[in-house]
Amino acid sequence: MVRGLPRFEHPDLIVGTDNFSDAGVYRVAPDLCIVQSLDFFPPLVDDPYIFGQIAASNSLSDLYAMGATPITALNIVGFPDDELDLNILQEILRGGAERISKADAVLVGGHTVRDTEIKYGLSVTGTIHPDNLVTNSDAEPGHALVLSKPLGTGFITTAQKKSKCPSVSYDAAVEGMVRLNYAASRAAAACGASAVTDITGFGLGGHAREMAVASGVTLAIVVEQLPILPGAIQLGASGFRTRASDSNRQFIEGDIEIGSDVDPDTLELVFDPQTSGGLLAAIPMEATSDFIEQVQELDGHESAVIGQVEQHAGKSLQFS
């Protein structure tokens, strides 16, 4: 759809629309770049405050994936004010503001339109020194792949909407979606990450493939090492999947290789669309312990080594 649109080039445009990058990067001074992104979506949980937190964390995640420090945010809202109480919108915005504050950024305004469906998110701006910028396009063969949050939010929120989700699964999913990717971003920078991306709507498979294609490598992922939210496999196997699971699989299935002994129910997590998922980082093999320890120290949560970067071997992704 965007193939025929004008292509923008500028000597100070460091990262534009190429390689499915997480955010745009523009150099404003020799030692300073601004990093910009935008994201918004309809509610996936009933609590408006929690929804605001999740949407804000999801938007900020694009900056963390690039190694940037968030500085400002703008609210983007669609709301049926002729049908719903404005207190709901107030709670959504309050949740978003809490996460913006947690990120040590500032809210500078926003824009609201009447819509038939609630939508909320942020336009975010961050800063970074150009030498510290990390993209999804330089993953080095021999580097380990680490993932900072467990998978399964799509299966769990789909089940929750149908009142079929165990509370332990839902609570764990909400905790992960609300949590900022600050710790993983700082750990990736400290450990010399060659490439980073955040895992959102295209699922682990879609975003990992973007990294592999942009870097000209193959990502070898060990399915049994994937971090998984409690109950997610069972919910997915019970049919609580979104249409995006199928479209995610269809989009990448021609560029993946699946081992014969891979459990099919666990593999489905690779295609499950995530909301405010973790960072996938390619880091030197010898730095994996440091990465895990730093994330644990900064926010008290576990990360997982899920595979490694290899020389391109025909397919962009290998699942074993």
TORVOVO-60965 format. One record per residue (C-alpha): residue in one letter; z, x, y. Coordinates in steps of 0.2 Angstrom, whole numbers, plus 5000, padded with zeros to 4 digits. Example, Ala and Ser with C-alpha at 12.3 -4.5 7.8 and 13.67 -1.06 7.14 Angstrom:
# TORVOVO-60965
A503950624978S503650684995
# end
This chain:
# TORVOVO-60965
M500050005000V500450145012R498950255007G497850195021L499150205035P499050345048R499850515043F500950585055E501050775058H502050875070P502651065070D504451005071L504250865057I505150965043V505150815031G504050665033T503450535020D502850665007N503750684990F504750524991S506050615001D507750535004A507650545023G506550615037V507050775045Y506450825063R506850995071V507550965089A508151145092P507851315082D509551295074L509651095073C508850955064I509150775064V509050685048Q508650495048S508650355035L508650165034D509150045020F509749865018F509749735005P510449565000P512249544993L512549594975V514449554975D515249394982D516549474993P515749505010Y516949645015I516549744999F514649705001G514749785018Q515649935011I514349954997A512849935009A513450065021S513850195008N512150165000S511350195017L512350355021S511950425004D510250475009L510950595022Y512150665010A510750694998M509950805011G511550895014A511650825032T513250765041P513150585047I513450565066T512850385071A512450225063L511550055068N511849895059I510349795052V510749615048G509849465042F511049315042P510849125040D512049075055D511448895054E512048885036L513549005034D515149035043L515049185055N516649245048I515649305033L514549405044Q516149475052E516849535036I515149615031L515149715047R516949755045G516649835028G515149935035A516249995049E517550055037R516350165028I515550225044S517250275050K517650355033A516150465035D516750525052A515250445060V515150315074L514350145075V513250135091G512549965089G511249865079H510149715078T510349545070V509049415066R509249235058D508649245040T508649125025E509549255015I510949375020K510349555021Y511349705028G511249895029L511150035041S509950145051V510850315050T510650485059G511450645054T511250835058I510950995049H510551175052P508751195045D509251335034N510451225025L509251085022V509151025004T507650914997N507150844981S505650964979D506251134975A507151114958E507151284950P506851304931G508451364923H509551264934A510751134927L510650944931V512250864937L512650684941S514050634952K514350454947P514150344931L512750234928G512650044925T512949954941G511349844939F511849784922I513649754928T513249664944T511949554935A513249504922Q514549474936K513349354945K513349244929S515249264927K515049364911C515649534917P517349604911S518449644926V518649824920S516849844921Y516649754938D518049854946A517450024940A515649974947V516349924964E517450084965G515850194962M514750094974V515950094988R516350284986L515350404998N514350544991Y515250665003A516050764990A514550784979S513550834994R514750974999A514851034982A512951044980A512851144996A514251264991C513551294973G511751334979A510851174974S508951204973A508651014974V509650854977T509250664977D510250504976I510050384962T509750204969G508450064966F507250164955G508550214943L508950384936G507250394928G506250344944H507250464955A507250604943R505450594940E505150604959M506150764959A505150834944V503450784952A503850854969S504551014961G503151034948V504451044934T505050954919L506850884919A507550884902I508950754901V510250734886V510550544885E512150554876Q512850664891L512550524904P514150464913I514250274910L515250134918P516350044905G515449904896A513749944904I512849984888Q513549824880L513049714895G511349784895A511049754877S511649574879G510149554891F511049574908R509549664916T508649644932R506749634933A506849804941S507349874925D505649834917S504649884932N505550054933R505150084915Q503350034917F503150144932I503650304924E503350274905G501750364905D502550524911I504150534900E504450594883I505850514872G506650594857S506550504841D508450494839V508850434857D509850274856P508750134864D510250044872T510950194880L509150244886E509050074895L510350144908V508950274913F507950124920D509350024927P509250004946Q510750084954T511550034970S512450174980G512350284964G512750464963L511850624968L510750714955A510850894959A509951044951I511151194953P511251364945M511951354927E513451464931A513951354945T514151194935S516051214933D516251254951F515351094956I516350984944E517951064951Q517551044969V517050854967Q518650824957E519650914971L518750824985D518750644979G519650644962H518150594951E517250674937S515450734937A514350764922V513050894917I511650794910G510250924907Q509251054915V507651094924E506251174914Q504551244917H503251094917A502951044899G501650904900K502850764905S503950754920L505450694910Q506050734893F507450624885S508350694870
# end
